[in-house]
Amino acid sequence: MAKKMIHDFHRMKREGEKTTWLTAYDYPTAQFAEAAGIDMLLVGDSLGMCVYGYKDTLPVTMDQCIVHCEAVRRGAPNTFVIGDMPFMSYQSSVEKAVENTGRFLKEAAVDAIKLEGGRRILPVVRAILDAGVVVVGHIGLTPQSSGQLGGHRAQGRTVESARSLIDDALALEGAGIQMLLLEAVPPEVGQFITEKLAIPVLSIGAGMHCDGQLLIVSDLIGQFQAFTPKFVRKYCNVAEAVTNAMKEYAADVRAGKFPTDEHCYHMLEGEYEKFQEMVSQYEEPT
């Protein structure tokens, strides 16, 4: 399939065509997503929880993100891939933010980067854009700053909070971002921001009126078991299927039902007799 680029997503918004977006953290998943025709892949810092078992995304490092981005790029060479800027990869200084952005492009060949925050990160956003990088914004529930938000809680549920989100969205678009992700906000707020902005607005728990949807792949396939956000629909239950397969395997091994002859390699024709003669030498007294 032809790889979609940023101008394709802008065209899709204008024409009312929805964008499909998933996270991916490894080569096989990226292959599956590309075969399924998913438009975009995000190598999210959610890998900290979904892959490494961290309690949140904060411990994730640039080196971890780069390694996973490289694997996803190899698995999905014809899909638009977005690298997620992990905690403290862009907050300490503008210079550090641009340097880390460059790593995503130079080492992992991503097509864009995503970073969390609204008006407070505008200087960083402008610097990354000035470096020639496609930037995806992320507002609403921003996990890296969830402590300031009182935990992983939906945002924009009061008029004051909704106004702040709208002002952040407008400011980010004004700074030049090319796409925006809204996380865990009411559908009314998602619809207003989507209609207000000229750029594509994607939803992860922001309702059906946005220009497209994002889900964490580990949630979609029922692999992540710690909790399930309200906005998730599980399309299959990998955890159950894999666990049952492992139980069946263990039972077969213990009962002597695996492996059977069909799972074994046999000696080449004429070699078995030679083998018998050879092993008989080990039985002769020395």
C-alpha positions in Angstrom: 0.0 0.0 0.0 1.1 3.6 -0.6 2.4 5.3 2.5 0.3 8.2 3.7 2.1 11.4 4.6 1.0 14.5 6.5 -0.7 16.1 3.5 -2.8 13.0 3.1 -4.2 13.3 6.7 -5.0 17.0 6.1 -6.9 16.0 2.9 -8.7 13.2 4.7 -10.0 15.8 7.3 -11.2 18.0 4.5 -13.0 15.1 2.8 -14.4 13.7 6.0 -12.4 10.5 5.9 -11.5 9.1 9.3 -7.9 8.3 10.2 -7.0 5.0 11.9 -4.2 5.1 14.4 -2.7 2.4 16.7 0.3 2.1 19.0 2.9 -0.5 18.2 6.1 -1.4 20.0 7.7 -4.2 18.1 8.3 -5.7 14.6 5.5 -8.3 14.5 2.8 -5.9 15.7 3.9 -3.3 13.2 3.7 -6.0 10.4 0.2 -6.9 11.5 -0.9 -3.2 11.5 0.5 -2.5 8.1 -1.2 -5.6 6.7 -4.4 -4.4 8.3 -4.1 -1.1 6.5 -3.8 1.1 9.6 -3.0 4.6 8.6 -0.6 5.6 11.4 1.5 4.0 14.1 2.5 5.6 17.4 5.5 4.2 19.3 4.1 5.6 22.5 5.8 5.9 25.9 2.9 3.6 26.9 5.5 1.0 26.1 6.7 1.5 29.7 3.5 -0.1 31.0 2.6 -2.4 28.1 6.1 -3.8 27.5 8.2 -3.2 30.6 5.6 -3.4 33.3 6.3 0.0 34.8 3.5 1.5 36.9 3.4 4.6 34.6 5.2 6.1 31.6 7.7 8.2 33.6 10.7 5.8 33.7 10.7 5.4 29.9 14.0 6.6 28.3 14.9 8.0 24.9 17.1 4.9 24.2 14.1 2.6 24.9 11.9 4.7 22.6 14.5 4.6 19.8 15.0 0.9 19.9 11.2 0.3 19.7 10.8 2.8 16.9 13.5 1.1 14.9 11.7 -2.2 15.3 8.4 -0.7 14.3 9.9 1.0 11.3 11.3 -2.3 10.1 8.0 -4.0 10.5 6.0 -1.2 8.8 8.1 0.5 6.2 5.1 1.8 4.3 3.2 3.3 7.3 3.4 6.8 8.9 5.3 6.3 12.2 5.3 8.7 15.0 7.8 8.7 17.9 6.6 9.7 21.3 8.9 12.1 23.3 9.3 10.5 26.7 9.3 12.3 30.0 12.2 14.8 30.4 13.3 14.4 26.8 12.0 17.9 26.0 11.1 19.6 29.3 14.6 20.5 30.5 15.6 22.8 27.6 14.7 23.7 24.0 18.1 22.5 22.9 17.7 19.1 24.4 14.2 18.8 22.9 15.5 19.5 19.4 18.5 17.1 19.9 16.2 14.3 21.0 13.8 14.9 18.2 16.7 14.6 15.8 17.6 11.2 17.3 14.1 9.9 16.4 14.5 10.9 12.8 18.2 10.0 12.3 18.3 6.7 14.2 14.7 5.4 13.7 13.5 7.1 10.6 10.2 8.1 12.1 7.9 10.5 10.2 6.9 12.7 13.1 7.1 13.2 16.8 4.4 13.6 19.5 4.8 15.5 22.7 2.4 16.4 25.6 1.4 19.8 26.7 -0.3 23.0 25.6 0.7 26.7 25.8 3.5 26.0 28.3 5.5 24.1 25.7 5.1 26.5 22.8 8.8 27.5 22.7 9.8 23.8 22.4 7.2 23.2 19.7 8.3 26.1 17.7 12.0 25.1 17.9 11.2 21.5 16.8 9.1 22.8 13.9 12.0 25.2 13.0 14.2 22.1 12.7 11.9 20.8 10.0 10.1 18.1 11.9 6.4 17.2 11.8 4.9 17.7 15.2 1.8 16.1 16.7 0.4 17.8 19.8 -1.2 16.0 22.7 -3.6 17.6 25.3 -6.3 16.5 27.6 -5.2 13.7 29.9 -1.4 13.9 29.5 0.0 10.9 31.4 3.5 12.5 31.9 1.9 15.3 34.0 -0.9 13.2 35.5 0.3 14.1 39.0 -0.6 17.7 38.4 -4.0 16.6 37.0 -4.8 14.6 40.1 -4.1 11.2 38.5 -5.3 9.6 35.3 -8.5 11.6 35.1 -10.6 12.8 32.2 -10.2 16.5 31.4 -12.5 19.2 30.0 -15.5 18.2 32.1 -16.1 21.7 33.4 -16.4 24.9 31.4 -13.2 26.2 32.9 -11.3 23.1 32.0 -12.8 22.9 28.5 -11.9 26.6 27.9 -8.3 25.8 28.9 -8.2 22.9 26.5 -9.6 25.0 23.6 -7.0 27.7 24.3 -4.2 25.1 24.3 -5.5 23.6 21.0 -5.7 27.0 19.3 -2.2 28.0 20.6 -0.6 24.8 19.4 -2.2 25.1 15.9 -1.1 28.7 15.8 2.5 27.6 16.6 2.3 25.3 13.6 1.7 21.7 14.8 0.3 19.5 12.0 -1.9 17.2 14.0 -3.4 17.1 17.5 -4.3 14.2 19.9 -7.1 14.7 22.4 -7.1 12.2 25.3 -10.0 11.5 27.7 -12.2 14.6 27.1 -16.0 14.8 26.6 -17.2 14.3 23.0 -18.7 17.8 23.0 -15.3 19.3 23.7 -13.7 17.0 21.1 -16.2 18.0 18.5 -15.8 21.7 19.1 -12.0 21.5 18.9 -12.2 19.3 15.8 -14.5 21.7 14.0 -12.5 24.8 15.2 -9.1 23.6 14.0 -8.0 23.2 10.4 -5.5 20.5 11.3 -6.6 16.9 11.9 -7.7 16.3 15.5 -7.4 12.6 16.6 -9.2 11.1 19.6 -8.2 8.6 22.3 -11.3 8.8 24.4 -12.5 12.1 23.0 -15.6 10.9 21.1 -16.7 10.0 17.7 -16.6 13.5 16.1 -12.8 13.8 15.9 -11.0 13.2 12.6 -9.8 9.8 13.6 -9.2 7.4 16.5 -6.2 6.1 18.4 -6.1 3.0 20.6 -3.3 1.3 22.6 -2.8 -1.9 20.7 -2.3 -3.8 24.0 -5.8 -2.7 25.0 -7.4 -3.4 21.6 -6.2 -7.0 21.6 -6.7 -7.7 25.3 -3.1 -8.1 26.1 -2.7 -5.5 28.8 -4.4 -6.8 31.9 -3.7 -4.2 34.7 -6.7 -2.0 33.8 -9.0 -1.1 30.9 -9.8 2.6 30.3 -13.4 3.5 29.7 -12.8 4.4 26.1 -11.3 1.1 25.1 -13.1 -1.6 23.1 -11.4 -5.0 23.2 -11.6 -6.6 19.7 -10.0 -9.9 20.9 -8.6 -11.4 24.1 -5.0 -12.4 23.4 -4.2 -12.8 27.1 -6.9 -15.5 27.5 -5.9 -17.3 24.2 -2.2 -17.3 25.0 -2.6 -18.4 28.6 -4.8 -21.3 27.5 -2.3 -22.3 24.9 0.5 -22.3 27.5 -1.6 -24.4 29.9 -2.3 -26.9 27.1 1.4 -27.1 26.2 2.4 -27.6 29.8 -0.2 -30.4 30.2 1.0 -32.1 27.1 4.6 -32.0 28.2 3.8 -33.4 31.6 1.6 -36.2 30.1 4.2 -37.1 27.5 2.0 -36.0 24.6 4.5 -33.5 23.3 6.7 -33.8 21.3 5.6 -36.7 19.1 7.4 -38.3 16.2 6.0 -35.6 13.8 7.9 -33.0 15.7 11.3 -34.7 15.6 14.2 -34.6 13.1 15.3 -38.0 11.8 18.7 -39.1 10.7 19.5 -39.1 7.0 18.9 -42.4 5.0 21.7 -44.9 5.7 23.0 -43.0 8.7 21.1 -44.7 11.4 23.0 -48.0 11.0 26.3 -46.1 11.2 25.0 -44.3 14.3 24.2 -47.7 15.9 27.6 -48.9 15.2 29.2 -45.8 16.6 27.3 -45.8 19.8 28.1 -49.4 20.4 31.7 -48.4 20.8 30.7 -46.5 23.9 29.4 -49.7 25.4 32.7 -51.7 24.9 34.9 -51.9 27.9 37.9 -49.7 27.9 
